[in-house]
Amino acid sequence: MSTSLSGRKVAVFGLAKSGVAALRLLLQHGAKVTALDARSEDALGDVAKELQAKGVTLVTGATPPGLLTRQDLVVVSPGVPLSLPELEAARTAGVPVCGEIELAWRFLEYAGATRLLGITGTNGKSTTTALTGELYAKGGQRTFVGGNLGRPLAEAAVSPGDWDALVVELSSFQLEGIHTLRPLGAAILNLTPDHLDRYADQGEYGAAKARIFMNQDAGRDFAVVNADDAAVMTLAASARVPVYGFSLTGRPVVDAPKLAGLALAQDGGFRLEFAGEDFTLTNRALRGAHNAQNAMAAALLARLGGISRDAVQAGLDSYPGLPHRLESVRVLDGVEWVNDSKATNVDSVLVALRAFAGDVWLIAGGKGKGAPYAPMVEAGQGKVKGVLTMGQDADALARAYANEAPVHACGTLDAAVAKARGLAKAGDTVLLSPACASYDQFKNFEDRGDTFKRLVGAL
């Protein structure tokens, strides 16, 4: 395939990060590329200038009738629904349509770089992907980490000989666009309602996730699933490979499919029962039950993929965590400051609060999303010593906590940090977990988290 696209007409639909990466890969292999995006040339900015400098035909706005039916291949970015009429017309005309992940995989497979670990699910994908990458790297593997997390897989395909292992986060949107992708290890972490603006129902969403199993080979590959999640276990029935589970309870919710092995949480860590191996979890970046699940999934993907037990433990100990997700910023005078700016909704704050035993000063607020705050108030009972509010939804948070915890109206993040510095005592935790979007005072949640880290670093 390395030369099969030379001179062929290929359209790339959608010019976000993965679309641009696919386009660069296609140009490397000599394709004649047309790039399409709904945004204007001005809105595309430097991307438009780069493409035009490389001789790419750029089409903005509505797709011209018949354009896609005249291509030899159409590559679609994850954000572009495959159900669009113009894509359906292309398929009807016999034009292959695939996603960026599939395009990259075909080049990687051709080059022999086929040791791919794929991770999907509703929550925890990014942490598990980054952690699995850490475990493979500790095992001495030249490891690419990307997909829906950070770097598009097409970047790996530009230089396929550079990688021993590919650890890839896969969204349901990306899995819709695969045809031949074959993970050595395929993991589904959990399944809860999501993206129902794109899918007709939860069943359709789950079916997209289950595509991660569809090309696996029973003689070579394996699956990793959450044995405590009934919806995931139902999807696992479609896997034709040995299925390994991870569990917090030791009581898998469904007996079928029969598990080839189980990772089971225990005090201070977990045990791979089928291998008789114990692992400890002392890393602050992996605190909380949700991270115990992520760690068990990553350990299964690594041990079953050939990484040694010692390398897995070393990776669990050294994993730095992802920015803005329960990120330990510093410990000052016995007080730990934690950046969880990624928690832009109430459900995410619930996960954060469960990770701490108590003595938490919670910094929350921003541009609210209309969800009630009662669940996080309940989850914080006996744990939250006080709430420091900021942003547009400060008053709504104050009303929710009125009879449950002291509320300090701070208005801004810098004022909240200063107030927390005066309130927190040794053994306490100051947790930025806003439950709100950031757009009232910051560019995005990253900007909010970086500001928090800068403020805390200056204390």
Order of alpha helices (4+ residues) and beta strands (2+ residues): beta-alpha-beta-alpha-alpha-beta-beta-alpha-beta-alpha-beta-alpha-beta-alpha-beta-alpha-beta-alpha-beta-alpha-beta-beta-beta-beta-alpha-alpha-beta-beta-alpha-beta-alpha-beta-alpha-beta-alpha-beta-alpha
